[in-house]
Amino acid sequence: MSLPAKPVEKAAKEVAAGDPRAAARAWLWPLVVAVTIAFALDTYLVATRPLLPFDVPVAGFIQSFPWGPVAYVFDAINLTAGYVQVAVGAVVIVVMFVVERRAGWLMLIGSISSLLDNWIKLLMARQRPAADLVHIVTPAPGYSYPSGHAVFFTWLSFMLAFSLAPHVRPPRRWMLWTGAALLIVLACCARVWAGAHWPSDVAGGFLLGLGWSAFVVWLPERWLPNPSLRWFRLART
């Protein structure tokens, strides 16, 4: 006789399976609140002082670390800016709509976090890192907080993993989520490595993308088009 799974463990399994139920939603809402508070705190600190204590030390460490071939990945990530991100996001959303209607809606709602990012950028108007403090590898226009790349890659990776999870056999889902987490970490590091953002910028972008994604996952299923029940049955087999 198997023992019942702990509430947190059960909630994590439901999210990892792309099928959130009562256990997952019981924990997702507190997660959304906690991440929102952390984002609000980061935003307040950025708005009230030029730099946070960890900005220069962390940026110096990331820029001086011998990344080797990973630097090419950083270059590729940094190329996806502005209209390129819009195009990539639009293509992914359309493809997911074709694959499965529910997945398309999840991706579309998740993309709203990038719109929030642009609005907050204009409101904060934080200048990008100066060349006398960090090495500018890839000059970037516009304002700095929060990092649009961090927001974009966080919601895109999270929502893709969540939407595709029902298609993946349970023993292999860890690879899907590990890949998503790795892409988010690389995107955040790439922006600091390029001298385009302070660590507090990418922290804010990550929190914004994560909080919004958790909110989208928390949404009751009745607010979304009906998922493919056949896929869910296969995922649970």
Secondary structure as the mmCIF struct_conf table of DSSP 4:
data_model
#
loop_
_struct_conf.conf_type_id
_struct_conf.id
_struct_conf.beg_label_comp_id
_struct_conf.beg_label_asym_id
_struct_conf.beg_label_seq_id
_struct_conf.end_label_comp_id
_struct_conf.end_label_asym_id
_struct_conf.end_label_seq_id
HELX_LH_PP_P HELX_LH_PP_P1 SER A 2 LYS A 6
HELX_RH_AL_P HELX_RH_AL_P1 PRO A 7 ALA A 16
TURN_TY1_P TURN_TY1_P1 ALA A 17 GLY A 18
HELX_RH_AL_P HELX_RH_AL_P2 ALA A 22 THR A 48
BEND BEND1 ARG A 49 LEU A 51
TURN_TY1_P TURN_TY1_P2 PRO A 53 PHE A 54
HELX_RH_AL_P HELX_RH_AL_P3 ASP A 55 SER A 64
BEND BEND2 PHE A 65 PHE A 65
TURN_TY1_P TURN_TY1_P3 GLY A 68 PRO A 69
HELX_RH_AL_P HELX_RH_AL_P4 VAL A 70 LEU A 79
TURN_TY1_P TURN_TY1_P4 GLY A 82 GLY A 82
HELX_RH_AL_P HELX_RH_AL_P5 TYR A 83 VAL A 99
HELX_RH_AL_P HELX_RH_AL_P6 ARG A 101 GLY A 110
TURN_TY1_P TURN_TY1_P5 SER A 111 SER A 111
HELX_RH_AL_P HELX_RH_AL_P7 ILE A 112 MET A 124
HELX_LH_PP_P HELX_LH_PP_P2 ARG A 126 ALA A 130
TURN_TY1_P TURN_TY1_P6 ALA A 131 LEU A 133
BEND BEND3 VAL A 134 VAL A 134
BEND BEND4 VAL A 137 THR A 138
BEND BEND5 GLY A 142 GLY A 142
BEND BEND6 TYR A 145 PRO A 146
HELX_RH_AL_P HELX_RH_AL_P8 GLY A 148 LEU A 164
HELX_RH_3T_P HELX_RH_3T_P1 ALA A 165 HIS A 167
BEND BEND7 VAL A 168 VAL A 168
HELX_RH_3T_P HELX_RH_3T_P2 PRO A 170 ARG A 172
HELX_RH_AL_P HELX_RH_AL_P9 ARG A 173 TRP A 193
TURN_TY1_P TURN_TY1_P7 ALA A 194 GLY A 195
BEND BEND8 ALA A 196 HIS A 197
HELX_RH_AL_P HELX_RH_AL_P10 PRO A 199 TRP A 218
BEND BEND9 LEU A 219 LEU A 219
HELX_RH_3T_P HELX_RH_3T_P3 GLU A 221 TRP A 223
BEND BEND10 LEU A 224 LEU A 224
HELX_LH_PP_P HELX_LH_PP_P3 PRO A 225 PRO A 227
HELX_RH_AL_P HELX_RH_AL_P11 LEU A 229 ARG A 236
#
